[in-house]
């Protein structure tokens, strides 16, 4: 069974693997995220943890699940098919109570909110 972890070194290693696989340079990724190439480098080497907001963007960019960054090494890269993902979400939501739907909605709003700078 996978264990959740938040080890910057492993997250950085996984980020670097994705960048190499998709042939995206540190500078290009920095431009996509609106951060400096030096920050991307610090993420890659695990000097600092990748912020959750950037994890979400990275998952969208590289079409992987967040499990790829947040769980142990036995999680493989899974290219997400948008149509398949929508069907999976619809199936899960169809089994939710009204109370659960309100909780999910609240969590999504929090997750998608951008911090004011």
C-alpha positions in Angstrom: 0.0 0.0 0.0 1.3 3.5 -0.8 2.1 5.9 1.9 1.5 9.6 1.6 4.7 11.7 1.8 5.8 15.2 1.3 9.5 14.8 0.8 10.8 17.6 -1.3 13.7 15.5 -2.7 11.4 12.8 -4.1 8.9 15.4 -5.4 11.8 17.2 -7.1 13.0 14.0 -8.7 9.6 13.3 -10.0 9.3 16.8 -11.4 12.6 16.4 -13.2 11.5 13.0 -14.7 8.3 14.7 -16.1 10.3 17.6 -17.5 12.7 15.2 -19.2 9.9 13.0 -20.5 8.0 16.0 -22.0 11.2 17.8 -23.0 10.4 21.0 -21.1 13.2 23.1 -19.9 13.6 24.7 -16.5 13.1 28.1 -18.1 10.0 27.1 -20.0 8.4 25.6 -16.8 9.3 28.7 -14.9 7.5 30.8 -17.5 4.4 28.5 -17.3 4.3 28.8 -13.5 5.2 32.4 -13.3 8.2 31.8 -11.1 12.0 32.0 -11.6 14.1 29.2 -13.1 16.1 29.2 -9.9 12.9 28.3 -8.0 12.2 25.5 -10.4 15.8 24.3 -9.8 15.3 24.4 -6.0 12.2 22.3 -6.5 14.1 19.8 -8.7 16.9 19.3 -6.2 14.4 19.1 -3.3 15.8 22.2 -1.5 12.3 23.5 -1.1 8.9 21.7 -1.3 6.7 22.4 -4.4 3.7 24.5 -3.4 0.4 22.8 -3.7 -0.9 25.4 -6.2 2.0 24.6 -8.4 1.4 20.8 -8.0 -2.1 21.4 -9.4 -0.7 23.3 -12.4 2.0 20.7 -12.9 -0.5 17.9 -13.0 -2.6 19.8 -15.6 0.6 20.6 -17.6 2.0 17.1 -17.5 -1.5 15.3 -17.5 -0.8 13.3 -14.3 -2.7 12.7 -11.1 -1.6 14.4 -7.9 -0.8 10.9 -6.6 2.3 11.0 -8.7 3.8 13.8 -6.5 2.2 12.9 -3.2 2.6 9.2 -2.9 5.4 6.7 -2.7 7.5 5.6 -5.6 5.2 2.7 -6.6 2.8 5.2 -8.3 3.3 5.3 -12.0 2.9 8.2 -14.4 -0.7 8.0 -15.7 -1.5 10.1 -18.7 -5.0 11.5 -18.0 -7.6 11.3 -20.7 -9.9 14.3 -20.2 -13.0 12.4 -21.3 -12.1 9.4 -19.0 -11.5 11.8 -16.1 -14.9 13.5 -16.6 -16.7 10.1 -16.6 -14.8 9.0 -13.5 -15.8 12.3 -11.7 -19.4 12.0 -12.8 -19.6 8.4 -11.5 -18.2 9.4 -8.1 -20.4 12.4 -7.8 -23.5 10.4 -8.7 -23.0 8.4 -5.5 -22.7 11.4 -3.2 -25.3 12.7 -0.8 -26.4 16.3 -0.9 -24.3 16.9 2.2 -21.2 15.4 0.5 -21.8 17.5 -2.6 -21.8 20.7 -0.6 -18.5 19.6 1.1 -17.0 18.8 -2.3 -18.1 22.1 -3.6 -16.5 23.9 -0.7 -13.2 22.0 -1.0 -13.1 22.8 -4.8 -13.6 26.5 -4.1 -10.8 26.4 -1.6 -8.5 24.4 -3.9 -9.1 26.7 -6.9 -8.9 30.0 -5.0 -5.8 31.9 -5.9 -4.0 33.7 -3.0 -4.2 37.5 -3.2 -0.7 38.9 -3.9 
